Amino acid sequence: MKTIQFVGAASAVLAMLLASPGSFAQSSGAMPMGSMPMASMPMASSGAGAPSSAKSMRMANRRLARRVRAALTKAKPALPMAQITVIAKGGMVSLTGSVSSQDQSMQANSVAQGVSGVTSVNNKLSIKEPGN
């Protein structure tokens, strides 16, 4: 009789464990696997983090371009920022567009080179006379 009661209790515990696998043996603050949002679930990746690495590189490039634009905007004498485009890729910054003098082109190059994280500057700024 005791054996039957033990088997019945053990099967009840086993059934309870199988019915809700994510609700036992958790550390404090953890969510059961079934209630974890899909966006936050870890996913297997094909390759050594290639997607997140590419995304982080794009974000770093955008941050660097923003910092260079901010530095160019604060430059004295003022540069014509409406005519200057800044593109950053892996520390290399490209300046394209037009300025009104060679001095402005050299100033933009110097300011961009002074921004932390810039390894080289590809200055493709053209010189356009005002009014042309």
C-alpha positions as CSV (number, residue, x, y, z in Angstrom):
1,M,0.0,0.0,0.0
2,K,2.8,2.4,0.9
3,T,4.5,1.6,-2.5
4,I,1.3,2.5,-4.4
5,Q,1.0,5.9,-2.4
6,F,4.7,6.6,-3.2
7,V,4.3,5.9,-6.9
8,G,1.2,8.0,-7.0
9,A,2.9,10.9,-5.3
10,A,6.0,10.6,-7.5
11,S,3.9,10.5,-10.7
12,A,2.0,13.6,-9.5
13,V,5.3,15.5,-8.9
14,L,6.6,14.4,-12.3
15,A,3.4,15.5,-14.0
16,M,3.7,18.9,-12.3
17,L,7.3,19.3,-13.4
18,L,6.6,18.3,-17.0
19,A,3.6,20.6,-17.2
20,S,5.6,23.8,-16.4
21,P,9.3,23.3,-17.1
22,G,10.2,27.0,-17.0
23,S,8.9,27.7,-13.5
24,F,11.3,25.7,-11.4
25,A,15.0,26.0,-10.6
26,Q,15.3,29.7,-11.4
27,S,17.6,32.3,-9.9
28,S,16.0,35.4,-8.4
29,G,14.7,37.8,-11.1
30,A,14.7,35.3,-13.9
31,M,11.8,34.9,-16.2
32,P,10.4,31.5,-17.1
33,M,11.4,30.6,-20.7
34,G,7.8,30.6,-21.9
35,S,7.2,34.2,-20.8
36,M,10.5,35.7,-22.2
37,P,9.8,38.1,-25.0
38,M,11.1,36.8,-28.4
39,A,13.2,39.9,-29.0
40,S,15.3,39.2,-25.8
41,M,15.7,35.5,-26.3
42,P,19.2,34.4,-27.2
43,M,19.5,33.2,-30.7
44,A,22.1,31.0,-32.4
45,S,24.2,32.8,-34.9
46,S,25.8,31.5,-38.0
47,G,29.3,32.9,-37.7
48,A,31.2,34.6,-34.9
49,G,28.8,37.5,-34.2
50,A,28.8,38.8,-37.7
51,P,25.3,40.5,-37.6
52,S,25.9,42.4,-34.3
53,S,29.4,43.2,-35.3
54,A,28.3,44.8,-38.6
55,K,25.6,46.7,-36.7
56,S,28.0,48.0,-34.1
57,M,30.4,49.1,-36.8
58,R,27.6,51.1,-38.6
59,M,26.7,52.7,-35.3
60,A,30.3,53.6,-34.5
61,N,30.7,55.1,-38.0
62,R,27.6,57.2,-37.5
63,R,28.8,58.4,-34.1
64,L,32.1,59.4,-35.6
65,A,30.5,61.3,-38.5
66,R,28.3,63.1,-36.0
67,R,31.3,64.1,-33.9
68,V,33.1,65.4,-37.0
69,R,30.0,67.3,-38.1
70,A,29.7,68.8,-34.6
71,A,33.4,69.9,-34.6
72,L,33.1,71.4,-38.1
73,T,29.9,73.3,-37.0
74,K,31.8,74.8,-34.0
75,A,34.8,75.8,-36.2
76,K,35.8,79.5,-36.2
77,P,35.7,81.0,-38.7
78,A,32.4,79.3,-39.6
79,L,32.3,76.7,-42.4
80,P,29.4,76.3,-44.8
81,M,28.0,73.1,-43.2
82,A,25.0,73.1,-45.5
83,Q,27.4,72.3,-48.4
84,I,29.6,69.8,-46.6
85,T,28.9,66.1,-46.3
86,V,30.7,63.9,-43.8
87,I,31.0,60.1,-44.2
88,A,32.9,57.9,-41.7
89,K,34.0,54.4,-42.2
90,G,36.4,52.6,-39.8
91,G,38.1,55.8,-38.7
92,M,38.5,57.2,-42.2
93,V,36.4,60.3,-42.8
94,S,35.4,61.6,-46.2
95,L,34.5,65.3,-46.7
96,T,32.6,66.1,-49.9
97,G,30.8,69.2,-51.1
98,S,32.0,72.7,-51.7
99,V,33.5,75.6,-49.8
100,S,34.4,79.1,-50.9
101,S,38.2,79.0,-50.5
102,Q,41.2,76.8,-50.2
103,D,41.6,78.1,-46.6
104,Q,38.1,76.7,-45.7
105,S,39.0,73.3,-47.3
106,M,42.3,73.1,-45.2
107,Q,40.4,74.3,-42.1
108,A,37.8,71.5,-42.5
109,N,40.5,69.0,-43.1
110,S,42.4,70.1,-40.0
111,V,39.3,70.2,-37.8
112,A,38.2,66.7,-38.9
113,Q,41.7,65.3,-38.3
114,G,41.6,66.6,-34.7
115,V,38.5,64.6,-33.8
116,S,39.2,61.6,-31.6
117,G,38.8,58.4,-33.5
118,V,39.6,59.8,-36.9
119,T,42.6,57.9,-38.5
120,S,42.6,59.7,-41.9
121,V,40.7,62.3,-43.8
122,N,39.8,62.1,-47.5
123,N,39.2,65.7,-48.4
124,K,37.2,65.9,-51.6
125,L,35.9,69.4,-51.0
126,S,35.7,71.5,-54.1
127,I,36.4,75.3,-54.2
128,K,33.4,77.3,-55.5
129,E,33.6,81.0,-55.8
130,P,30.7,82.7,-54.0
131,G,27.9,83.5,-56.5
132,N,28.9,80.8,-59.0
